[in-house]
């Protein structure tokens, strides 16, 4: 494990930091430890002096003022990249006792088999977890999966193993506080760095009172980063779909008006014609203006999806009309809105998925 260094950002630490160091040294006496004093103030100098004098192979880096967790992590990364060429990756963990060293060790061992991947120590959020933490993590995880395809159990875990090559990119990523950890996930996806999860023990001491997470300001920062990364393609997709929707509904209504009847045949013909024209329009817009990728045979894949949607739309509209006798156009609006979300995920994940080499 000597090819890894443990990094602990620390703001106004208590005895838990010293207890953590004792646990680390019991199991891993030779692993380098880097503690970043993130502007804790003079009243905490005695703790950091104790760390320097009583724990071997432990380095303390300091910020004059509090700059944030992201800045502390980047300070440690910069030091490793410049002064520790033998280190292949760093293990980041919190100083407030939330991470048990037995779990840290599991992540370190997993990294030995995946030296180029980002390892996350993920918690399980049951009913015994503080509501604030449980709600925030579950909501963020779900939104992240829906809008970006990054499926992670615990988006805010501080226990991570970061490979050296990835660190070279992360030191240039903006963000100095908790939002940096969210950015790290998006950067991993963009850099084709695989994310591997290692389940860990969920620990919340005194209802997580030792956390320096600022509920409002840090939450705003995290979610602003989330929407900055995740929403643009969905927003463009929405505009593209709305334009295609206008084409689709216009052709559908005009065709029904020409047939002057609302039976299965006329609805099916109107659905096919409107979808063919709107799909051709939608494919061109999505390929050139919405998604950044374009996988092999995207036109064939898109056509297959469009055909499936045509049948699904016509069958569902006909079935609902036969039962309710509502206007088929109104029914189609509702049905196609539901198919809209399905289509987005299929296109983003399979049809216009960015090619990698």
N, C-alpha and C positions, 0 to 999 in steps of 0.2 A: 504493500500500500504506500510505499515511500514515493511513488510517482504522483501522489496526490497531496495537495495542501488544503487544510481546513481554514475557511474564512468565516469570521464571526463579526458582522457589523454590530457595534455596541453603542447605545445612547443611554447615559445615566444608569449604568449597571448596578446590580446589587450582589448579594452573596451567591445568587444562582449562577452567575458567570463563573465564579471560582469553583463552585460545585461541579459545573459542567467540565471545566478543565481537569479536575481530579478524575472524573469518569473517563475522559478521553485518554489521559495518561496511564490509567490502569490497563487499558486494552491496547493502546497504540502509542507507546513511549517515544517512537522515533518520527511520527508523522508531523511535518511542519504545521504550525498554527499561526495564522495571521489575524490579529484582532484590530479592527479599525475603530478608534475612538472618535465618534462622529460629533465632536464639539460638546462633550458632556459637561464641561465646566471644571473649575479648579477643585471643587469639593469632591470630585470623583478621582482625582489624581492618585490618591492613596491606593485605590483598587488597581489601577493600571500599573502603578509602581510595584505592587505585590505580584502582579502577573509577570512583569519583566524579571523580577528577582527570583521567584520561586518555581517557575515553570520553564524547563529547558526547551530549546528549539521553538520558542514562541516569540513572535515579533509583534510589536504594537505600532501601528501607523495612526497618525492623528490629524484631524481637521481642526482648525482654529475655531470654527463656528459650525453649528449644525447644518449640514448640507443635504441630508436625507439618505435613506437606505441605498437607493440606486447609485448615488455618488460614492458611498462607502464601498460598494461592491466594485465599482469601476476603479477606485483607488487601489484596491487589492489586486485586481486583474492587471492593471498597469505595472504594479510592482513585480508580479509573477512573470509577466512577459519580458520585462527588462532584466531582472536579476536572478531568476530561477529557471534556467533552461532545462533542467532535469524534470520539471513538473509537467505532467501531461494533462492535468485538469485540476479544478478546485472544487471543494465541497463547501457549499454555503449553508449556514445554519443560524438560527436565532439564539440570542444570548439570554432569553427570558425563561429557559427551561422547558419550552414546548417540544423540543426534539430530544428523544432518548438516544444515547450514543449507540445502543445496540441497533437502532434503526439506521443511524448514520453509517454504521459499519456495513449493514446490508446493502445500502446504496453504493458504497465504495466497492464492495465485492462485485456487484452487478456491473459497475463501470469497467471492471477488468475484462469482461467479456464483450462490452460495447463501448470501446474507447473513443468513438467518434459521435456518440449519441448524447442527448440531454436526458439525464436521469432525474425524475421527480419523485420525491417521497410524498405520497398522497395519503391524506387522512380520510376517514369515513365519517360522515356527518349524520349521526343518529340524533334521537330526541334529547340525549344527555348533553349535547353540545349547545353552548349559548346561542339563543335565537338569532342574534345579529350576525354571528359568524356563519351559522348554518344557512340562513336565507341568502346572504351575500354570495357565498361560494356556490350554492346550488343554482341560483339565478344566473350568475356569470358563466358557469359551466354550460348551462343549457343554451344561453344566447351564443356563446362561442361556438358550440357545435352546430347550431342552426345556421349561423351566418358565415362561418368560415370553414367548417368541416374539421376543425381541430377538436377532437373529443378527449377531454381531460377531466378526470374526477375532481381534482383540486387545483384550481387556477392560481391560488394565492399562497401556496406552500412556499416556505422559505428554505426548505431542505432540497437542494438541487446539486447535481454533479455536472459541471460545465466543462466540456473538452477545451483544450488549449486553442485549437484552430477557431472554434466558435467565439472564444474570448476576444480574439483579434477583431472580430466584427462588432461585438457588443460594446467595446470601449468607445466606439464612435456613435453609438445610439444615444439620442437625446433622452432626457428624463432623469431626474436626480432623486426621486422619492419612490414611493411604493409602485407607481405606475411603470417603473422600469422593469419590474418582474413580469407585468403583463406584456410589455413590449417584447420581452425576451421570447415569449411564446410565438408571437407573430414573426419575429426574426428567424426563429428556428424553422418555421414553415417556409419562409421565403428563401432560406439558405439550404433547404433540403436536409436539415438536421432532424433525424428521427427523435421522437419523444417517447421515452419508456417510463412506465409507472412502477413504483415499488411501494406496496401498501405499508404504512407505518402506524404506530400507536398514536391515537388522538389524545393529546394532553392539553387541558386548559386549567391552569393554576389560578385559583381565586377569581374565577369567571373572566380570565384573560386580562386582569387589571394591569399587568406588566407591559402590555402592548402599547407602542407609541403610534399606533394607527389612528389618524384623525378621521373620524367617521365621515364628516361632510366633505372637507376639502380633499382628502385622499380618495374618497369614493368618486368625487367629481373628476379628479385627474385620471383615475383608472378607467372610468367609463367614457371619458372623452377620447382617450387613446383607443379604447375598444371600438368606438363608433368610427374613429378616423381610419382605422385599418379595415374594419369589417363592412361598414355600410356603403362605401362608394360603389362597389360592383352591384350590390343589391339595389341601390338607388338608381343606377343606370339601367339595370334590368327592369325595374319598375316602370321607368319612363318608356323604355322600349316596348314593354308589354302593354302599357296603356295605349300607345300609338297603334300597336298591332290589334289591340282590343277594339279600337274605333273602326279599323278596317274590317275586322271579323264581324262585329255586330252590324255594321252598315251593309255588308254583302249579304249576311244572313237575313236581315229584315227585308231587303230588296228582293231577294230570291223568294221568300215566303209570300211577299206581296204579288209577285208574278204568278205563283202557283195558285193563289187565292184559296188555299186550304191548309189545314194543320194536322195532317195525318203523318204516319211514320215515314212514308216515302218522301214527302215534301220536306219534312224536318231533316231527314238524313241527307238529301241532296243539298239542302241549304247549308247544313253543317260541313259537308265535305268541301263544297265550293268556297265557302267563307274561310275555312281553315287552311285550304291549300294556298289561297292568296295571302292571307295574313301570316302564315308560316314562312312563306318565301321571304316576305318583308322582314319578319322577325329574325330569321336566320342571318340575313345579311347584316342587320343592325347589331345583333349579338356578337357575331364573329368579328366585326371590325371596330365596334365601339364600346362593347360591354365587358367581355371577358378578355383577360390577357393571354390565355392559352388557346390552343387549337389542336386537339389531339388528332391522330390519324383517323381518316374516314369520318370526319365530323359531320359532313353533309349527309352521309348514309345514316349515322346515328341519330342526327336531328330528324331526318325524315321518318325513321322508325318511331321516335318519340311522338312526332306529330300525328302519325297514323293511329297510334295507340290512344292519343288524346281525342282524335276525331271520333273513334268508336265509343270511347268512354263518355264523351260529351253527348253524342247523339242518343246513346242508350239511356243515360241518366235523365236527359231532358224529356225523352219520350215516356219513360216510366213515370216521372213525376207529373207530367201533363196528363197522362191517362188516369192518374189517381185524383189529382187536384183540379184539373181543367183550367189551371192558371195559364196566362199568356206565355207561350213557349219562349219568347224573347226574354222575359223577366226570369224565367227558370234558368235559361242559359247563362245569364249574368251571374247568378249564384253558383251554378255548377262550375263555370270557368274560373271563378275566383278561387274555388277550392283547388282546382287543377293547377292554378298559377303557382302555388307554393311547391307542389310536387315537381313541376317542370323546372323551377329554379334549381333545386337540389340536384336533379338529374343532369342538367346542363353543366352546372359548375363542377360537379364531381366526375362526370364521365365524358361529356361531349366536348367541352371546351377546357378540359383539364390541361394545365401547362405541361408541356413535354420537358423531361429532364434528360440529361446526358450523363 
